[in-house]
């Protein structure tokens, strides 16, 4: 079989004259927001044929969590459906009626968790964003992919709106409908390109991995992800960050509001740095001087006081819990020089495949799996590498391609015990 190849970059193939995609060919349908309307929609999609284009709109910057507020679908013979999932949060009947269909997403990993919450568990998935990555396209956003594949320009100005508001403006509904209007045509074109490049089987493995991926486990100490908190060096400051983060999270959940709209990260870090001795001192801090934050300061200051009063033994550790992975690569030369040599060799191998196949390195092999393999390799050649990569979730095509090359490079770099 001919070795898989890359694909001509979008910049070289982009049509010189684009046609603006302003509205769906069949018009924007009415929003499905009643059980009766949902029943009619389900019947239409059950009678339709072929794959189903799917998308979801959230309100991440406005509401707490990642709930879906509008779900969009399109299928041949059924047209487009815009389903108000705030009014109709259970779409399990839709799933049952379309259980054998392939669902086509752009960036499926973003939309599948919300679909699962609605009761939709696709039997097969096609991801147009991931397909474009495997083809080596430099721009893989939906608008760029539609432009490259179909020569159509697709506006994306409403992607970050508050989709929880009702009623939804007409222009937002047009935008939502257009997200699935040509997704099936894009999928068809990308499938042809993947087949011609010898990458279709790889893509199918990737799609299945996304479809069956398990939810990520909760992060330990999520409060340590407060933006800017890395500048804090003492445990007392970290205690203030932790206390404010926990109080903010509880308030955001109670009000169903994005935590950043309840209290900005910058205000949390500034309070932790200042360690204000009074409410008056807190509102003198620059990040607490805006009208809204200043007005809310009396609610937050007791939280700061409580953190300031904690006994030393109850303060959080200055460093978060250690993960189960290897240390930072910059430390390898000192701690395990033979692993550092393996990492350098591995990066060369992956970079070579990436350039030759025009596939981003991170899509050839997850960087964490590569680092762990370099750190833990005990010898044993290709058999060990194959088993280890598979245990870290690498797909069969990745293992088959990289295991021989990596093991050869590592043996050439020297015995693991050096």
C-alpha positions in Angstrom: 0.0 0.0 0.0 1.2 3.5 -0.8 2.5 5.3 2.3 0.0 7.8 3.7 0.8 11.4 2.8 -0.1 14.8 3.9 -2.6 17.2 2.2 -1.9 20.4 0.4 -2.2 23.2 3.0 -5.4 25.2 2.9 -3.6 28.4 2.0 -2.5 26.9 -1.3 -5.9 25.5 -2.2 -8.3 28.2 -0.9 -10.7 29.4 -3.5 -9.9 33.0 -4.5 -13.6 33.9 -4.5 -15.7 32.8 -1.6 -19.5 32.7 -1.5 -21.0 33.9 1.8 -23.2 31.4 3.5 -25.9 33.6 5.0 -28.8 31.3 5.7 -29.8 27.6 5.3 -31.1 26.7 1.9 -34.4 25.6 3.5 -34.6 28.6 5.8 -34.2 28.7 9.6 -36.7 26.3 11.2 -38.8 27.1 14.3 -37.2 26.2 17.6 -38.4 22.8 18.9 -39.5 23.6 22.4 -42.6 21.5 23.2 -43.0 17.7 23.6 -45.3 17.6 20.6 -42.8 19.4 18.4 -40.0 17.1 19.6 -42.2 14.1 18.7 -42.6 15.3 15.2 -38.9 16.0 14.9 -38.0 12.5 16.1 -40.3 11.0 13.5 -38.7 13.1 10.8 -35.2 12.1 11.7 -36.1 8.5 12.1 -37.4 8.5 8.6 -34.4 10.4 7.3 -31.3 8.7 5.8 -27.5 8.8 6.2 -25.4 10.6 8.8 -26.6 13.3 11.2 -24.8 16.6 11.5 -24.8 17.7 15.1 -23.7 20.7 17.2 -24.4 22.2 20.6 -24.4 25.7 22.0 -23.5 26.4 25.6 -23.2 29.4 27.9 -19.8 28.7 29.4 -18.8 32.3 30.1 -22.2 33.1 31.6 -23.5 30.0 33.4 -22.0 27.5 35.9 -21.0 24.3 34.2 -21.1 23.2 30.6 -24.8 22.5 30.0 -26.2 22.5 26.5 -28.9 25.1 25.8 -29.5 24.5 22.1 -28.8 21.3 20.1 -28.7 21.4 16.3 -29.1 18.5 14.0 -29.5 17.9 10.2 -30.2 14.8 8.3 -31.1 14.0 4.7 -34.9 13.9 4.4 -35.4 15.5 7.8 -33.8 19.0 7.3 -32.5 21.0 10.2 -33.8 20.8 13.8 -33.0 23.4 16.5 -34.0 21.9 19.9 -34.3 24.0 23.0 -32.6 21.7 25.5 -33.4 24.0 28.4 -37.1 23.2 27.7 -36.5 19.6 26.5 -33.5 18.3 28.5 -34.2 14.6 27.7 -33.5 13.6 24.1 -33.2 9.9 24.8 -36.2 9.2 22.5 -34.2 11.0 19.7 -31.3 8.7 20.4 -33.4 5.6 20.3 -34.9 6.7 16.9 -31.5 7.3 15.4 -29.4 4.8 17.2 -27.8 3.4 14.0 -26.7 6.7 12.5 -23.2 8.2 12.4 -23.2 11.6 14.1 -21.0 14.2 12.4 -19.4 16.8 14.8 -16.8 19.5 14.4 -14.6 19.0 17.5 -16.6 16.1 18.9 -14.9 16.0 22.2 -16.4 19.4 23.1 -20.0 18.4 22.2 -20.2 14.7 23.2 -20.4 15.2 27.0 -23.3 17.5 26.5 -25.0 15.1 24.2 -24.5 12.3 26.8 -26.2 14.6 29.3 -29.2 14.8 26.9 -29.4 11.0 26.5 -27.7 10.8 23.1 -24.9 8.3 22.7 -23.9 8.0 19.1 -23.0 4.5 17.8 -20.5 6.1 15.4 -18.8 9.5 15.1 -17.1 11.5 12.4 -15.1 14.5 13.6 -14.4 17.1 10.8 -12.0 19.1 12.9 -9.9 16.0 13.7 -10.1 14.9 10.0 -8.6 18.3 9.0 -5.8 17.9 11.5 -4.9 14.4 10.2 -4.9 15.9 6.7 -2.4 18.5 7.8 -4.5 21.6 7.3 -3.1 24.6 9.1 -6.5 26.0 10.1 -9.1 23.6 11.5 -11.8 25.8 12.9 -15.2 25.2 11.4 -15.2 28.4 9.3 -11.7 27.6 7.9 -12.6 24.0 7.1 -15.9 25.0 5.3 -13.9 27.6 3.4 -11.3 25.1 2.3 -13.6 22.3 1.4 -16.6 24.1 -0.1 -15.4 27.6 -0.9 -18.0 29.1 1.4 -17.5 31.8 4.1 -19.2 31.1 7.4 -19.5 33.8 10.0 -18.7 32.8 13.6 -19.5 36.0 15.5 -22.1 34.4 17.8 -20.0 31.5 19.1 -19.5 33.1 22.6 -23.0 34.3 23.3 -25.2 33.6 26.3 -27.2 30.8 24.8 -29.2 30.4 28.0 -31.2 33.5 27.3 -34.7 33.3 26.0 -36.0 34.1 23.5 -33.0 33.5 21.3 -32.5 36.3 18.7 -33.2 35.5 15.1 -29.7 36.1 14.0 -28.4 33.7 16.6 -30.7 31.0 15.4 -29.5 31.6 11.8 -25.9 31.2 13.1 -26.9 27.9 14.9 -28.6 26.5 11.9 -25.6 27.3 9.6 -23.3 25.3 11.9 -25.0 22.1 10.6 -26.1 23.3 7.2 -23.1 22.1 5.3 -21.4 19.8 7.8 -22.5 16.6 6.0 -21.0 17.9 2.7 -17.8 18.7 4.5 -17.8 15.3 6.0 -18.2 13.7 2.6 -15.3 15.7 1.1 -13.0 15.0 4.0 -13.7 11.3 3.9 -12.6 11.3 0.2 -9.4 13.2 1.1 -8.6 10.9 4.0 -9.0 7.8 1.8 -6.9 9.3 -1.0 -4.2 10.2 1.6 -4.2 6.7 3.0 -5.4 8.0 6.4 -9.1 7.0 6.6 -8.5 4.0 8.8 -6.4 6.1 11.1 -9.1 8.6 11.3 -11.8 6.0 12.1 -9.7 4.8 15.0 -9.3 8.3 16.3 -13.1 8.9 16.0 -13.8 5.8 17.9 -11.4 6.7 20.6 -13.1 10.1 21.0 -16.6 8.4 21.0 -15.6 6.0 23.8 -13.5 8.3 25.9 -14.3 8.3 29.6 -14.8 11.6 31.4 -11.6 13.0 32.9 -11.3 12.4 36.7 -11.7 15.5 38.9 -8.6 17.6 39.2 -6.9 17.5 42.6 -6.9 21.0 44.2 -8.8 22.7 41.4 -8.3 26.0 43.2 -4.6 25.9 42.2 -5.8 26.7 38.7 -6.7 30.3 39.6 -5.0 32.4 36.9 -2.0 34.2 38.2 -1.7 32.2 41.5 1.6 30.8 40.3 3.3 34.0 41.5 2.3 33.3 45.1 5.0 31.8 47.2 3.8 31.5 50.8 1.2 29.2 52.3 -0.9 31.9 53.8 -1.5 33.5 50.4 -2.4 30.1 49.0 -4.9 29.7 51.9 -6.6 32.9 50.9 -6.8 31.7 47.3 -8.2 28.4 48.3 -10.8 30.0 50.6 -12.0 32.5 48.1 -12.1 29.9 45.3 -14.2 27.6 47.3 -16.6 30.4 48.4 -16.8 31.7 44.9 -17.5 28.2 43.5 -20.3 27.7 45.9 -21.8 31.1 45.2 -21.5 30.6 41.4 -23.2 27.2 41.6 -26.0 28.7 43.7 -26.6 31.5 41.3 -25.9 29.3 38.2 -23.3 31.8 37.0 -19.8 31.5 35.6 -17.4 31.7 38.5 -15.4 34.5 36.7 -18.5 36.7 36.7 -19.0 36.2 40.4 -15.4 37.2 41.3 -12.5 37.6 38.9 -9.3 35.5 39.3 -7.3 38.7 39.4 -9.2 39.9 42.4 -8.6 36.6 44.2 -4.8 36.8 43.6 -4.6 40.5 44.5 -6.3 39.8 47.8 -3.9 36.9 48.5 -0.9 39.1 47.8 -2.2 42.1 49.9 -3.4 40.1 52.9 -5.6 43.0 53.9 -6.0 43.6 57.6 -9.4 45.2 57.3 -12.3 45.6 54.8 -11.1 49.2 54.2 -7.7 47.9 53.2 -9.3 45.3 50.9 -11.2 47.9 48.9 -8.0 50.0 48.5 -6.5 47.1 46.5 -6.7 48.1 42.8 -8.3 44.9 41.6 -11.1 45.5 44.2 -11.8 49.1 43.2 -14.4 48.6 40.5 -17.9 49.4 41.5 -19.3 45.8 41.5 -16.3 44.2 43.2 -16.2 46.9 45.8 -19.9 46.5 46.6 -19.4 42.8 47.0 -16.3 43.1 49.2 -18.2 42.8 52.5 -19.3 39.3 51.4 -15.8 38.2 50.6 -13.8 39.8 53.4 -14.9 37.3 56.1 -13.6 34.5 53.9 -10.2 36.3 53.8 -10.3 36.8 57.5 -11.0 33.1 58.1 -8.0 32.1 55.9 -5.8 34.6 57.7 -6.7 33.0 61.0 -6.0 29.4 60.1 -3.4 27.7 62.2 -0.1 27.0 60.4 -0.7 23.3 60.3 -4.0 23.8 58.4 -2.4 25.9 55.6 -2.2 24.2 52.2 1.1 22.9 50.9 3.0 25.3 48.8 3.1 22.7 46.0 0.1 20.7 44.8 -0.1 17.0 45.1 2.5 15.2 42.9 1.2 13.4 39.9 2.1 9.9 39.0 4.1 11.0 35.9 7.8 11.8 35.5 9.3 15.1 36.6 9.7 18.1 34.3 11.9 17.2 31.3 14.3 20.0 32.2 15.3 18.0 35.3 15.9 14.7 33.4 19.6 15.3 32.6 20.4 15.4 36.3 18.0 12.8 37.5 18.0 10.2 34.7 20.3 11.2 31.8 19.6 8.1 29.8 15.9 9.1 29.8 16.8 12.6 28.6 18.7 11.0 25.7 15.7 8.8 24.9 13.4 11.9 24.9 15.6 13.7 22.5 15.7 10.7 20.2 11.9 10.3 20.5 11.2 13.9 19.6 13.4 13.5 16.5 11.4 10.4 15.5 8.0 12.0 16.0 9.1 15.2 14.3 10.2 13.2 11.3 6.9 11.4 11.0 5.0 14.6 11.6 6.8 16.4 8.8 6.6 13.5 6.4 2.9 12.8 7.0 1.8 16.4 7.7 0.1 15.4 10.9 0.7 17.5 14.1 3.0 15.7 16.5 0.3 15.7 19.3 -2.0 13.7 16.9 0.7 11.1 16.2 1.1 10.4 19.9 -0.1 12.1 23.1 2.9 14.0 24.5 2.3 12.6 28.0 2.4 9.0 26.8 5.7 9.8 24.9 7.3 11.3 28.0 6.3 8.5 30.2 7.6 5.9 27.8 10.9 7.7 27.6 11.2 7.9 31.4 10.1 4.3 32.2 11.7 2.3 29.3 13.5 -0.6 30.9 14.8 -2.2 27.8 13.0 -4.9 26.0 12.8 -3.3 22.6 9.7 -3.0 20.4 7.5 -5.5 22.4 7.8 -3.3 25.6 7.1 -0.1 23.6 4.1 -1.6 21.9 2.6 -2.8 25.2 3.3 0.4 27.0 1.9 2.8 24.4 -1.3 0.7 24.1 -1.7 0.8 27.8 -1.6 4.6 27.7 -4.4 4.8 25.1 -2.4 5.0 21.9 -4.4 3.7 18.9 -3.3 0.7 16.9 -2.1 2.8 13.9 0.0 4.9 16.2 1.6 1.9 17.9 2.3 0.2 14.6 3.9 3.2 13.2 5.9 4.5 16.2 6.9 1.5 18.3 9.5 0.1 15.8 11.0 3.5 15.2 11.1 4.5 18.9 12.6 1.2 20.1 15.3 1.4 17.4 16.1 5.0 18.3 16.3 4.1 22.0 18.5 1.1 21.5 20.8 3.2 19.4 20.9 5.9 22.1 22.3 3.3 24.6 21.2 0.8 27.2 18.5 2.2 29.5 20.7 1.6 32.5 23.5 3.6 30.7 
